[in-house]
Amino acid sequence: MPNAAFAIRQVTFDCHHPSKLAQFWSAATNCEIVADYGDFVLVDSTPALGFQRVSDPTPGKNRIHIDGGGVDREILVQRLKGLGAIELSSHEAPGLVWTVMQDPEGNEFCVGSPEA
């Protein structure tokens, strides 16, 4: 089948406070909030990030998480902590270094070294 590939266009977070969480991710990614419908907020990144209000987000560890990084992992980790993220742990494997963090609503994400 030609053109049958699945293209990821958006990652959506279930959350209690869509505007607040969108503000964190907007600042973290240096991307704009392009729509705020109260119960759903959209950040224009690649892929787009959506934040939807739900009455009861799934408890426990999230099964999918975002991996990202930048030029200097340690500086980026400090910047994200200043925005409200929590640093959980750091790990190393041959050729890889990453830090596991949580956003203000507890969603885990990883910040990797530039070569990761």
Buried (B, 14 or more C-beta within 10 A) or exposed (E): EEEEEEEEEEBEBBBEBBBBBBBBBBBBBEBEBEEBEEEBBBBEBEEBBBBBBEEEBEEEEBEEBBEBBBEEBEEBBEBBEEBBBEBEEBEEEEEEBBBBBBBBBEBBBBBBBEEB
